[in-house]
Amino acid sequence: NPEAREKVRRPIGEWNAIEVVCKDGALTSVLNGTEIATSKPSELKDGFFGLQSEGNPVEFRNIRIQELTD
């Protein structure tokens, strides 16, 4: 949801925090504590992932990867 994302995005110069959870092939994205996107379950439940910027400089910090258990 672009409107939800823009509403919670912090100003330039401040860090944003995003959490992405994959459970049973469904993705949920939370930006600065607000859910901004979800997907339907998929057959893709493991594998590689990437971080990207769409044409703008970007910096990442404090990246954590955690396997969640039921």
N, C-alpha and C positions, 0 to 999 in steps of 0.2 A: 504494500500500500504506500505509494509515494507521498501521500499527504501525511500519513502517520510518521513516516521516516523524516520528512522535513520538519515536522513539529517538534521532534525530540532531538534532532541533530544539534550538537553544540557548535558555537561559533568557531571560525577559523582561529587557530592558536590554542584551542582547548582539545583535549583528548576525548574521543568517543569510545564507549565500551560496547562491544557486540558479543553476544553469546549465540552460537549456532548449535542446536541439538538435533541429532539424527536418531530417531527411534522407530524401529520396524520399517525403515525406508522412508519415513516422513521427516521433513525438515521443518524446524521452527527457528526463526531469527528474532532475537530480542536486542534492541538498540537502546542503551542507556536506561534499561529497566522496563521498556515498553515493547510488547510484541508487535513486530512490524510486518511479518510474513510467515505463512505456513504453506506447506505443500501436501499433496496427497501421498499416501504410501507408494513406494516404488519397489521393484525387484532389486534395485541397487542398495545394498545394505552394508557394504564395506568396500574398501579400496582407497585410492589416493584422493587428496583434495588439494586445492591451490588457493593462493591469495592473489588478488589482482587489483589493479587500478585501471580505470578506463580513460587513459589519456592524461591523467594528472599525477603529479608527484604524490607519493604516499609513504608514510612511515608506520611500522608496526612495532609494538613493544608488549612485553609481558604476555606472550602467547603461551597458552596452556592447552594441552590435549589430554582429555580424561575419558577413560572408558567408564561408562555408567552401568551399574548393575541393578537388576530389578529388586 
